Structures are given as C-alpha cells and as structure tokens.
C-alpha cells in the first residue's frame, strides 16, 4: 500500500512540475527527498512483507 501511494503522489507531483516553466527547480529539490522516501518504503515493505 505504501509503495502504491508513493507512486501515485510521485506521478501527481510530476504532472504540474513539467507543465510549469520553473518545474525543473522543483524536480531537482524533490528528487533526493523522493529517493530517501522510496528507500524507506522499500525497506519497510521488505521487513513487513
């Protein structure tokens, strides 16, 4: 469930970023945070799964 929710939010966040002119800055800032979130989600999924 966490992975699916993360993917949904990830896609929803990217759509407006690409449309906006300053989306590149937002993507650059979010990329490290999203990677950390994915790492934690994967670890939690492997532990509980």
N, C-alpha and C positions, 0 to 999 in steps of 0.2 A: 504493500500500500504506500509506504513512504517513497519508494522509487517512482511509482506511477505519479504521485502528487508532485514530486520534484520535476519529473519530465513535463507535466502539464504547465507548471509555473514557468519552467525554463522556456517552453515554446511561447507562452503568452507574453513573456517579457521580451523575447526577441522580435516579435512582430512589430510593435511600436518603435523599438530601437532602430530597426532597419528603415522604417518609414521616415523617422525624424532625421534632420540633417546632422545633429550632434549625437547621433546614436553610437558612433564609434567610441567616443569617450566613455559612454555608459557601459558598453560591452567590455572595454578594457578594464574598467573598475570592477565589474561584476565577475569577470572570468575567474580570478583567483578565489573569490568567495564561493562561487558555484562549485569549483573544483573541490574545495575543502568540504562543502556540504555533501557533495557526491561521495567523497571518500568516507565520511562518517556514515552516510546512509548505507553504503556497501558494507562497511564493517558491521553495522548494526544488523543488516539483513543476513549476513553470513553467521553472526553469532546466534540470532534468534531463529534463523532458518535451519 
